[in-house]
Amino acid sequence: MNLPRPDPDRGLYGITVAAELVGTGPQNLRQYEARGLLTPERTAGGTRRYSENDLERLRDIASLLEAGLNLAGIEMVLALRTANSELQAELDRLTPRSALPEPVRPARRATRQLGPQPGRAR
């Protein structure tokens, strides 16, 4: 049975569940939101709801923290990634596939021997 996949942008998880799923504390999620690193949906009553995409971004933040970046550095990395994705999308839109150069392939090494080599014993 093929069930439809939920929208990855739809906020489904409360802050406590989201924090547990990514292995951090709710206070960290609040701090990341205050820094502008992510923006969860809000219910009419103001409760935060985190989506699958938010959880993926939180895992990305955690891996950058483990790599030694601070929140200011993470902010810069995420902004650069977003800008790069936008530029790539624009390039894809403006450049037809036929206009792109073929990828450079490494030269293949000769595997055929041309006969006995002088000075080599078989």
CORWONOR-V381354 format. One record per residue. RES is the residue in one small letter. PHI is phi in radians with two decimals (none if undefined). PSI is psi in degrees with one decimal (999 if undefined). Layout:
[[RES,PHI,PSI] [RES,PHI,PSI]]
This chain:
[[m,none,127.3] [n,-1.70,108.9] [l,-1.59,144.5] [p,-1.15,142.1] [r,-1.37,139.2] [p,-1.18,154.9] [d,-1.12,121.6] [p,-1.20,-10.6] [d,-1.66,-7.5] [r,-1.39,125.7] [g,-1.24,117.3] [l,-2.06,-28.9] [y,-1.86,136.1] [g,-1.24,170.6] [i,-1.10,-38.6] [t,-1.18,-44.3] [v,-1.15,-44.2] [a,-1.05,-43.9] [a,-1.08,-42.0] [e,-1.12,-41.6] [l,-1.12,-30.5] [v,-1.79,-1.4] [g,1.34,40.1] [t,-2.45,-176.2] [g,-1.75,154.8] [p,-1.00,-32.4] [q,-1.09,-33.3] [n,-1.18,-39.8] [l,-1.10,-39.9] [r,-1.11,-40.7] [q,-1.14,-42.5] [y,-1.11,-38.0] [e,-1.16,-41.6] [a,-1.09,-32.9] [r,-1.42,-7.4] [g,1.46,16.3] [l,-1.33,-22.8] [l,-2.76,159.0] [t,-2.34,94.2] [p,-1.24,159.1] [e,-1.14,160.7] [r,-2.20,140.1] [t,-1.33,174.0] [a,-1.02,-30.2] [g,-1.51,-1.0] [g,1.65,4.1] [t,-1.29,134.8] [r,-1.25,140.0] [r,-2.29,121.3] [y,-1.74,136.8] [s,-1.65,173.8] [e,-1.05,-39.6] [n,-1.13,-37.8] [d,-1.10,-42.2] [l,-1.11,-40.1] [e,-1.10,-41.5] [r,-1.13,-38.7] [l,-1.13,-38.7] [r,-1.14,-37.4] [d,-1.12,-43.7] [i,-1.05,-44.1] [a,-1.07,-40.9] [s,-1.20,-34.7] [l,-1.20,-37.3] [l,-1.10,-42.7] [e,-1.11,-29.6] [a,-1.34,-6.2] [g,1.85,2.3] [l,-1.39,147.9] [n,-1.61,177.0] [l,-1.10,-33.7] [a,-1.14,-41.6] [g,-1.16,-40.2] [i,-1.11,-40.7] [e,-1.00,-44.0] [m,-1.18,-43.7] [v,-1.07,-46.6] [l,-1.14,-38.1] [a,-1.14,-41.3] [l,-1.17,-39.1] [r,-1.09,-42.8] [t,-1.10,-46.0] [a,-1.08,-40.5] [n,-1.10,-43.4] [s,-1.09,-41.3] [e,-1.14,-42.3] [l,-1.14,-39.7] [q,-1.13,-40.4] [a,-1.11,-40.9] [e,-1.15,-41.6] [l,-1.09,-43.2] [d,-1.08,-37.0] [r,-1.24,-37.0] [l,-1.54,-23.4] [t,-1.89,115.3] [p,-1.16,147.4] [r,-0.99,-35.5] [s,-1.19,-19.0] [a,-1.51,-10.9] [l,-1.38,142.2] [p,-1.20,152.2] [e,-1.16,143.9] [p,-1.13,144.1] [v,-1.35,125.2] [r,-1.82,141.4] [p,-1.13,146.6] [a,-1.14,140.7] [r,-1.42,142.7] [r,-1.39,144.0] [a,-1.18,131.1] [t,-1.93,-9.5] [r,-1.58,131.4] [q,-1.55,145.4] [l,-1.62,14.1] [g,2.11,-176.8] [p,-1.12,135.5] [q,-1.55,136.1] [p,-1.08,138.7] [g,1.42,3.3] [r,-1.93,127.5] [a,-1.54,142.2] [r,-1.63,999]]
